[in-house]
Amino acid sequence: MSEPVLTPGDLQRFINEAGIAAEIVPMPVETPTVAAAAAALEVAPAQIIKSLLFQIREEAVLMIACGETIVDRRVLADRFGVGKKQVKLADGETVLRITGYPVGGVPPFGHREAVPVLLDRAVMAWEVIYGGGGDDRTLLRLTPAELARATQATWVDLARLE
């Protein structure tokens, strides 16, 4: 890949330029998973959002859901009018190419390429949420309303608990 990997500094610049009410939170430990981030912040896993990149046929779509939620590919397939086998979680190389960030630190916005964003309604249950901050030692703190505004997301009921 010829373009450099984006960093929390790049995310901070995007936040500043876009006027987003969000805070970069450097962490003293690695937080590449929902469980690790929740433990480090001493919050519920559901308060950690995950930004998952899916490939639906050839189109990339970002799904943002609460950390403990399993995203049901059938629901995505139904939404986009395709078979379940045409909905795939993007691999690490694809995630890096499209978002500019490595898996484990993908923020919900500020990506290299603009992609449609779907936001699970369950995220609204929290006053404050935390997402990827650009790498596995940085998180992003913001409100669900600001997340929806910054991503221009479509609110959906895509996820289910397991």
C-alpha positions in Angstrom: 0.0 0.0 0.0 1.5 3.3 -1.1 -0.5 5.6 1.2 0.6 5.9 4.8 -1.6 4.5 7.6 -3.7 7.2 9.2 -3.1 8.0 12.9 -4.9 9.4 15.9 -3.3 12.7 14.9 -5.0 12.5 11.5 -8.3 11.8 13.2 -7.8 14.8 15.5 -7.2 17.0 12.5 -10.4 15.7 10.9 -12.4 16.4 14.1 -11.0 19.9 14.2 -11.6 20.7 10.5 -15.2 19.2 10.6 -16.1 20.9 13.9 -17.1 17.6 15.5 -17.7 17.6 19.3 -15.5 14.5 20.1 -12.5 13.9 22.2 -9.4 11.7 21.5 -8.6 9.6 24.6 -5.1 8.2 24.7 -5.0 4.9 26.7 -2.2 3.6 28.9 -2.9 0.0 27.6 -3.8 -1.5 24.2 -7.5 -1.5 23.5 -7.9 -3.5 20.2 -11.1 -5.3 21.3 -14.4 -4.2 22.9 -13.6 -6.1 26.0 -10.2 -4.5 26.4 -11.6 -1.0 25.8 -14.5 -1.5 28.3 -12.1 -2.8 30.9 -9.6 0.0 30.5 -12.4 2.7 30.7 -14.4 0.8 33.4 -17.6 1.0 31.3 -20.1 -1.5 30.0 -19.0 -3.3 26.8 -22.2 -1.9 25.1 -20.9 1.6 25.7 -18.0 0.8 23.3 -19.0 1.1 19.7 -17.4 -0.9 16.9 -17.1 0.3 13.4 -17.3 -2.7 11.1 -16.7 -2.5 7.4 -18.8 -4.9 5.3 -18.5 -5.6 1.5 -22.0 -5.9 0.0 -21.4 -7.1 -3.5 -18.7 -4.6 -4.4 -19.9 -1.8 -2.2 -18.3 -1.0 1.2 -20.7 -0.1 4.0 -19.7 0.9 7.5 -21.9 -0.6 10.3 -21.6 1.0 13.7 -23.0 -1.1 16.6 -22.6 -1.5 20.4 -19.7 -3.6 21.2 -21.5 -6.6 22.6 -23.9 -6.8 19.6 -23.6 -9.4 16.8 -24.4 -7.9 13.4 -26.7 -10.3 11.6 -25.6 -10.5 7.9 -29.1 -11.6 7.0 -30.5 -8.2 8.1 -27.9 -6.4 6.0 -28.6 -8.7 3.0 -32.4 -8.0 3.3 -31.7 -4.2 3.5 -29.6 -4.2 0.4 -31.7 -6.8 -1.5 -28.9 -9.3 -1.9 -28.3 -12.9 -0.7 -26.6 -13.4 2.7 -23.5 -14.8 0.9 -23.0 -11.5 -0.8 -22.5 -9.7 2.6 -19.0 -10.2 3.9 -17.0 -8.6 6.7 -14.1 -6.8 5.0 -10.6 -8.3 5.6 -7.9 -6.3 7.3 -6.2 -5.2 4.0 -9.6 -3.9 2.7 -10.3 -2.1 5.9 -6.9 -0.4 5.8 -7.3 0.6 2.2 -10.7 2.1 2.5 -10.6 3.6 6.0 -6.9 4.3 6.2 -6.9 2.8 9.7 -5.9 -0.7 11.0 -8.5 -3.1 12.4 -8.7 -2.6 16.1 -8.5 1.2 15.9 -11.0 2.1 13.1 -12.9 5.3 14.0 -16.4 5.9 12.9 -15.4 8.8 10.6 -12.4 10.5 9.1 -11.8 7.7 6.6 -9.7 7.8 3.5 -12.8 7.0 1.4 -16.4 8.1 2.1 -18.7 5.1 2.6 -22.4 4.9 3.6 -22.8 4.5 7.4 -25.5 2.5 9.1 -25.9 3.1 12.9 -27.7 0.7 15.2 -30.4 2.3 17.2 -29.2 0.5 20.3 -26.3 3.1 20.4 -28.9 5.7 21.5 -29.2 4.1 24.9 -26.0 5.7 26.1 -25.3 9.3 26.9 -21.6 8.9 26.0 -20.0 6.3 23.8 -16.4 5.3 22.9 -15.1 4.1 19.6 -11.9 3.5 17.8 -9.5 6.5 18.0 -7.1 5.6 15.1 -5.0 2.9 16.7 -5.1 0.2 19.4 -4.0 2.6 22.2 -6.5 5.5 21.4 -10.2 5.8 21.8 -12.7 8.4 20.7 -15.3 9.8 23.2 -18.6 11.4 21.9 -22.4 11.3 22.1 -24.6 9.2 19.9 -26.3 12.3 18.5 -22.9 13.8 17.5 -21.9 10.5 16.0 -25.0 10.4 13.9 -24.5 14.0 12.8 -20.8 13.6 12.0 -21.3 10.4 10.0 -24.6 11.4 8.4 -25.6 7.8 9.3 -28.9 6.1 8.7 -30.3 4.8 12.0 -31.3 1.1 11.6 -32.2 -1.9 13.6 -29.5 -4.2 12.1 -28.0 -5.9 15.1 -29.2 -8.5 17.6 -27.8 -9.6 20.9 -26.5 -13.1 21.4 
